[in-house]
């Protein structure tokens, strides 16, 4: 399989830009989801760079796997857990007992999701640039 970390990285940054645009426009559920996607793609860029194959969408699980190779802070794991909560409920009405996702997500949550995604992207950028060795 060809190494495509640069492609994953470019899309990760783009997804974070989308999250910011969605938050500005008041689409908070989509901002939360796009933030989760940006962080997921940034982590998958790191795995691509390591020539490792990972499956799934749980950021906390991806960080736990990565934590076997590099140091992952508790703060980063907490951000991952926050973003993991947005993967399904931000998009599907059956994520809640009633109502639509748009009724449940707030501006504050969207901004926190973007902050968490940016932290994960910063961590991944360091790894991709060789800031910490990834054996």
Secondary structure, DSSP 8 states (H G I E B T S, - for coil): ----HHHHHHHHHHHHHHHHHHHHHT-HHHHHHHHHHHHHHHHHHHHHHTT-----S-HHHHHHHHTTTS---HHHHHHHHHHHTTTTTTT-GGGSSSS-GGGT--HHHHHHHHHHHHHHHHHHHHHHTTSS---
